[in-house]
Amino acid sequence: MRALLWTWTAWAWAGEPDLEIVVEDTPNPVQARRELTDAIRGMGYLPGLDLGGRTVYLPLQPWKPWISVNDAGFVLVRGHAVTPLLITPQQDQPGASATFLVSSRRAVMAEESRVFADLRPLVTAWQDALAEEALAFRREQVRQQLWAIWERGEGPDGQPLDSPAARRAAVARMWLDTADNGAGEQVRVLIDDYIDQTVQRSPHPFTAEEVSAINAENPFERPFWPAGR
Protein backbone atom coordinates (compact mmCIF):
# COMPACT_ATOMS: atom_id res chain seq x y z
CA MET A 1 0.00 0.00 0.00
CA ARG A 2 1.26 3.44 -0.83
CA ALA A 3 0.31 5.96 1.83
CA LEU A 4 0.80 9.70 1.70
CA LEU A 5 2.70 10.84 4.76
CA TRP A 6 3.72 14.27 5.94
CA THR A 7 7.26 15.17 6.88
CA TRP A 8 8.97 18.38 7.88
CA THR A 9 12.29 19.95 7.00
CA ALA A 10 13.55 23.14 8.57
CA TRP A 11 15.97 25.70 7.24
CA ALA A 12 18.47 26.48 9.99
CA TRP A 13 18.73 30.13 9.02
CA ALA A 14 15.00 30.67 8.77
CA GLY A 15 13.74 28.63 11.69
CA GLU A 16 10.49 27.93 9.84
CA PRO A 17 9.43 24.38 8.91
CA ASP A 18 8.83 23.54 5.27
CA LEU A 19 5.98 21.05 4.83
CA GLU A 20 6.50 18.48 2.12
CA ILE A 21 4.80 15.25 1.10
CA VAL A 22 6.60 11.93 0.81
CA VAL A 23 5.27 8.55 -0.28
CA GLU A 24 5.87 5.58 1.98
CA ASP A 25 5.41 1.98 0.87
CA THR A 26 3.58 -0.24 3.36
CA PRO A 27 2.42 -3.86 3.01
CA ASN A 28 -1.07 -4.24 1.60
CA PRO A 29 -3.31 -6.20 4.02
CA VAL A 30 -6.02 -6.62 1.36
CA GLN A 31 -3.57 -8.34 -0.99
CA ALA A 32 -2.14 -10.43 1.87
CA ARG A 33 -5.67 -11.54 2.86
CA ARG A 34 -6.44 -12.42 -0.75
CA GLU A 35 -3.31 -14.59 -0.95
CA LEU A 36 -4.31 -16.36 2.27
CA THR A 37 -7.81 -16.99 0.91
CA ASP A 38 -6.43 -18.35 -2.37
CA ALA A 39 -4.15 -20.71 -0.45
CA ILE A 40 -7.04 -22.01 1.66
CA ARG A 41 -9.16 -22.64 -1.44
CA GLY A 42 -6.19 -24.35 -3.08
CA MET A 43 -5.95 -26.76 -0.15
CA GLY A 44 -9.41 -28.15 -0.91
CA TYR A 45 -11.84 -25.87 0.90
CA LEU A 46 -15.23 -24.53 -0.13
CA PRO A 47 -15.82 -20.79 -0.60
CA GLY A 48 -15.82 -19.03 2.75
CA LEU A 49 -18.98 -18.41 4.76
CA ASP A 50 -19.11 -14.78 5.91
CA LEU A 51 -20.34 -14.74 9.51
CA GLY A 52 -19.80 -11.05 10.15
CA GLY A 53 -16.26 -10.27 11.22
CA ARG A 54 -15.00 -13.76 10.46
CA THR A 55 -15.05 -16.15 7.54
CA VAL A 56 -15.34 -19.93 7.97
CA TYR A 57 -13.97 -22.34 5.36
CA LEU A 58 -15.32 -25.91 5.28
CA PRO A 59 -13.26 -28.71 3.73
CA LEU A 60 -14.26 -30.91 0.82
CA GLN A 61 -12.61 -33.88 2.56
CA PRO A 62 -14.36 -34.72 5.86
CA TRP A 63 -11.16 -35.54 7.75
CA LYS A 64 -9.74 -32.06 7.25
CA PRO A 65 -10.24 -29.35 9.89
CA TRP A 66 -12.35 -26.28 9.25
CA ILE A 67 -10.66 -22.88 9.19
CA SER A 68 -11.95 -19.65 10.72
CA VAL A 69 -10.34 -16.36 9.65
CA ASN A 70 -11.13 -13.33 11.81
CA ASP A 71 -10.95 -9.90 10.18
CA ALA A 72 -8.77 -8.69 13.08
CA GLY A 73 -6.00 -11.06 12.00
CA PHE A 74 -6.71 -14.26 13.95
CA VAL A 75 -6.87 -17.68 12.31
CA LEU A 76 -8.30 -20.78 14.00
CA VAL A 77 -7.87 -24.31 12.64
CA ARG A 78 -10.17 -26.84 14.29
CA GLY A 79 -10.72 -30.52 13.53
CA HIS A 80 -13.38 -32.91 14.83
CA ALA A 81 -12.97 -36.44 16.13
CA VAL A 82 -16.48 -37.37 14.96
CA THR A 83 -17.71 -36.10 11.58
CA PRO A 84 -21.14 -36.98 10.13
CA LEU A 85 -20.84 -38.34 6.59
CA LEU A 86 -24.32 -39.56 5.59
CA ILE A 87 -27.85 -39.48 6.97
CA THR A 88 -30.48 -41.71 5.34
CA PRO A 89 -34.18 -42.17 6.22
CA GLN A 90 -35.41 -45.58 7.35
CA GLN A 91 -37.63 -47.35 4.83
CA ASP A 92 -39.66 -49.55 7.15
CA GLN A 93 -40.06 -47.33 10.21
CA PRO A 94 -39.84 -43.65 11.18
CA GLY A 95 -36.34 -42.40 11.81
CA ALA A 96 -33.01 -42.19 10.08
CA SER A 97 -29.61 -43.80 10.18
CA ALA A 98 -26.33 -41.91 10.19
CA THR A 99 -22.79 -42.73 9.15
CA PHE A 100 -19.90 -41.04 10.94
CA LEU A 101 -16.18 -40.75 10.38
CA VAL A 102 -14.40 -41.34 13.68
CA SER A 103 -10.79 -40.18 14.05
CA SER A 104 -8.43 -40.37 16.99
CA ARG A 105 -7.63 -37.12 18.75
CA ARG A 106 -3.99 -37.59 17.80
CA ALA A 107 -4.89 -37.81 14.10
CA VAL A 108 -7.11 -34.74 14.39
CA MET A 109 -4.36 -32.71 16.06
CA ALA A 110 -1.80 -33.86 13.50
CA GLU A 111 -4.01 -32.68 10.63
CA GLU A 112 -4.67 -29.37 12.40
CA SER A 113 -0.93 -28.83 12.80
CA ARG A 114 -0.22 -29.72 9.18
CA VAL A 115 -2.85 -27.33 7.82
CA PHE A 116 -1.72 -24.47 10.05
CA ALA A 117 1.95 -25.08 9.22
CA ASP A 118 1.10 -24.76 5.52
CA LEU A 119 -0.77 -21.49 6.16
CA ARG A 120 1.58 -19.98 8.75
CA PRO A 121 3.76 -17.91 6.34
CA LEU A 122 0.68 -16.34 4.73
CA VAL A 123 -1.00 -15.75 8.10
CA THR A 124 2.15 -14.06 9.39
CA ALA A 125 2.42 -11.89 6.27
CA TRP A 126 -1.22 -10.82 6.65
CA GLN A 127 -0.81 -10.03 10.35
CA ASP A 128 2.36 -8.04 9.63
CA ALA A 129 0.55 -6.07 6.92
CA LEU A 130 -2.33 -5.27 9.29
CA ALA A 131 0.11 -4.15 11.99
CA GLU A 132 2.09 -1.99 9.57
CA GLU A 133 -1.08 -0.39 8.22
CA ALA A 134 -2.17 0.47 11.76
CA LEU A 135 1.28 1.87 12.58
CA ALA A 136 1.37 3.93 9.37
CA PHE A 137 -2.01 5.40 10.30
CA ARG A 138 -0.73 6.15 13.79
CA ARG A 139 2.42 7.82 12.42
CA GLU A 140 0.31 10.05 10.21
CA GLN A 141 -1.86 10.99 13.19
CA VAL A 142 1.26 11.90 15.17
CA ARG A 143 2.62 14.06 12.34
CA GLN A 144 -0.63 15.97 12.09
CA GLN A 145 -0.85 16.42 15.87
CA LEU A 146 2.73 17.70 16.07
CA TRP A 147 2.08 20.20 13.28
CA ALA A 148 -1.14 21.39 14.96
CA ILE A 149 0.61 21.81 18.32
CA TRP A 150 3.69 23.64 17.11
CA GLU A 151 2.42 25.61 14.13
CA ARG A 152 -1.16 26.36 15.14
CA GLY A 153 -0.94 26.27 18.92
CA GLU A 154 -3.73 23.71 19.11
CA GLY A 155 -3.53 20.89 21.64
CA PRO A 156 -4.70 17.29 21.00
CA ASP A 157 -8.05 18.05 22.65
CA GLY A 158 -8.44 21.39 20.88
CA GLN A 159 -7.22 23.46 23.82
CA PRO A 160 -5.24 26.60 22.86
CA LEU A 161 -1.50 26.61 23.49
CA ASP A 162 -0.67 30.29 23.63
CA SER A 163 3.03 30.16 24.47
CA PRO A 164 6.06 28.29 23.10
CA ALA A 165 6.51 26.72 26.55
CA ALA A 166 2.97 25.32 26.44
CA ARG A 167 3.59 23.94 22.97
CA ARG A 168 6.85 22.31 24.04
CA ALA A 169 5.06 20.77 27.01
CA ALA A 170 2.37 19.33 24.72
CA VAL A 171 4.99 17.85 22.39
CA ALA A 172 6.82 16.33 25.37
CA ARG A 173 3.55 14.90 26.69
CA MET A 174 2.99 13.14 23.36
CA TRP A 175 6.46 11.60 23.70
CA LEU A 176 5.84 10.47 27.30
CA ASP A 177 2.40 9.00 26.53
CA THR A 178 3.61 6.56 23.86
CA ALA A 179 3.44 2.81 24.50
CA ASP A 180 6.39 0.98 26.02
CA ASN A 181 6.84 -1.42 23.10
CA GLY A 182 8.33 -1.54 19.61
CA ALA A 183 5.50 0.40 17.99
CA GLY A 184 5.72 3.05 20.70
CA GLU A 185 9.45 3.38 20.15
CA GLN A 186 8.86 4.03 16.46
CA VAL A 187 6.46 6.82 17.39
CA ARG A 188 8.99 8.26 19.85
CA VAL A 189 11.64 8.28 17.13
CA LEU A 190 9.21 10.16 14.87
CA ILE A 191 8.59 12.74 17.61
CA ASP A 192 12.35 12.99 18.27
CA ASP A 193 12.95 13.77 14.60
CA TYR A 194 10.31 16.49 14.61
CA ILE A 195 11.75 18.01 17.77
CA ASP A 196 15.29 18.02 16.40
CA GLN A 197 14.36 19.33 12.96
CA THR A 198 11.71 21.86 13.95
CA VAL A 199 11.47 22.70 17.63
CA GLN A 200 15.18 22.79 18.36
CA ARG A 201 15.90 24.87 15.25
CA SER A 202 13.27 27.42 16.15
CA PRO A 203 13.83 30.46 18.39
CA HIS A 204 12.11 28.50 21.18
CA PRO A 205 13.92 25.16 21.75
CA PHE A 206 13.55 22.97 24.83
CA THR A 207 15.43 24.34 27.82
CA ALA A 208 17.80 22.29 29.95
CA GLU A 209 15.36 22.57 32.86
CA GLU A 210 12.50 21.21 30.75
CA VAL A 211 14.60 18.28 29.55
CA SER A 212 15.52 17.40 33.14
CA ALA A 213 11.88 17.56 34.25
CA ILE A 214 10.76 15.36 31.34
CA ASN A 215 13.42 12.75 32.07
CA ALA A 216 12.40 12.71 35.73
CA GLU A 217 9.00 11.51 34.49
CA ASN A 218 10.38 9.37 31.66
CA PRO A 219 9.24 5.70 32.02
CA PHE A 220 11.40 4.44 29.14
CA GLU A 221 14.95 3.14 29.12
CA ARG A 222 16.01 5.66 26.47
CA PRO A 223 16.26 9.26 27.72
CA PHE A 224 14.51 12.23 26.21
CA TRP A 225 17.41 14.14 24.69
CA PRO A 226 16.68 16.79 22.04
CA ALA A 227 19.46 17.96 19.75
CA GLY A 228 21.63 20.62 21.35
CA ARG A 229 20.82 19.44 24.89
N, C-alpha and C positions, 0 to 999 in steps of 0.2 A: 504494500500500500504506500502510496506517495502522499505524504501529509505536508501541508504548508505550515511552517513554523516561523515564529518571529525571533529575530536575534538583534542584538544591539552592538554597535561599535561606537567608540567615542574618540573624538579628536582631542589630543592632549592639550593643544593650545586654545581650543574653543571651550572645552568643558561641557559641550552639549552632545547628547547621544544622537546618533544617526540611525533611524529605524530602517532595517532592510529585511527582505523576505528571502529565506532559504528553503530548499526542498529536501526533506529527509525521507529516506527509504525505510519503511517498516514492513515486517512480515504481514501478509494478508490473511487474516483469520478465515475469511469466506472461502478463499482458495484452499487453505489447509483443511477446512471442514469438508469441502467437496472431495478432496483427495482421500480423506478418511472414509467418506460415504462410498466412493467408488471401490475402495479396497474391501469394505464389508460386503458389498454386492458381489464382488469378484470371488469372495470366499464361499458363495452359495447361500446367500440370504435374500429373502423377499424384500420388496420396497418397504421403506420404513413407515411405521405407523406414528403419525404426529399426535402426541398426547398432551400438547400444550407445555412447552418448556423442555420437553424431552422427546426423543424419537426412539422407538423400539423396533429392532430388526429380528424377525423370526426366521429360523433356518429352514431350508428345504429338506435337509436330512434330520430326522428326529433325534439323533444322538448328539447333535451339536447344541451348544448353549445359545440362548438368546442374548442379544446385545442391546443395552440401553445407553443412549448418548444424550447427556444433559447439555442444554445450550450454554451453561456456565463453564463447561470444560471438563465435566466428569464423565467417565465411561465405566459402565458396570457390565461384566460378563458373568452370566449365571446359567448353570446347567441344572438338570433335574434327574434324580435317580429313577423316577417313574414317569414315563411319557405315554399318554394315550395314543394309540395308532389307529384303531378302527372301532366303531360302534355300529352294531347291526341289530335290527329289531328281531324279536322272536317270532317264528311263524305260527307256532301252535298255542302260544299263551302270551298274555300281555307282558311286556318287559323288553329288555334289550341285553345283548351281550357285548362285552368290550374286550379289546386286545390291547395289552400294554407292553411297552419296551421297558425292561428293568435293567438298570446299570448299577454297578457298584459305586460307592461314593468315591473310591480312589480313581475309577475310570472317569467319572464326571469331573473331578478336580483336575485330572491330567488334561482333559479336553479344554476346560476353562483356561488353564495355564497356556496351552498351545495357542489358542485363539488370541489371547491377550498378548502373548509374546510376538505374534505376527503383526498385531496392530500397534504395539507400543511405540515404534518410531513415529508413526503418523499421529498418534494421540499426543505424544510429546511435542511434535512440531505445531500441532493445533493449539495446545495449551500455551506454548511459548509465544505464538502469534497473538493470542488473546491478551497475554500479559503485556506484551510490547505495545499493543494498541492502547491498552489502558494507561500505560506509562507515558506514551506519546501524548495522549489526551491530557494527562496530568501535567506534563512539562509545558504544554501550551497554556494551560490554565495559570501556571506559575509565572510564565513570561508576561501574560496579560496583567496579572495582579501586580507584579513588580513595576511594570510600566505605569499602571494606574496610581500606585503609591507614590512613586518618585516624581513622575512628570505631572500628574494631575492633583496630587495631594488628596487622594481618595483611598480610604482604608478598605480592607476586604468586606466589611459590613456596610460600606457606604459612608462611614463617619469621616468628617473633614480632618485632614492633617495639615495644619496651618504653618508649621515650622519645619525646617530641615531636620531638627532633632526628633520631632514626632515621626517624620517619614523614615529616618534611620531606625527608630525603635520598631516601627511596623515591619520593615524589611528584616530586622534581626529576629522578630517574633516569628515570621514565616520560617526562618532557618531553624529556630529552636523547636518549632512545632512539627517538624518532619518526623517520619517514622524511623525507628531504630532498626533498619534492615537495608538490604541492598537497594531497593527502589528508593527508599528515603535518602540514601547516600547520593544517588544520582540527582535527586532534586536539590540536595544541599550543594553539590558541585555546580549545578546550574545557577543557584542563588549566589554562590561564591564568585562565579564568573561575572554576573551582573554587577555585583558590588565592586569588584576590582576594575571592571571596564567603565563603569558609569558613576557609581557613588564616590569611589575613591579618587576619580579624576575630576570631580566637580569641585566647586569652591567650598563644599560642605561635607568632607569625608568623616568617617567614624573617628571619634577621639580615642585616645588611649584609655581614658576612664570608662568610656562606653564598652570598649573591647573587654576590659577586665570584668565589668559587671556582667556582660553576656557570658563570658567563660565561667563565671562563678555559678551560673544557672545551667551551663551546658551539660546535658546528660550523655553526650556522645564521647567516644574515645578521642576523636580528632578535634582539636581546638578550633574555635572561631578566630581566624587570623586574616583580616583583610590586607590587601597589598599596602605596603608603606607603614604597617604597624607591627 
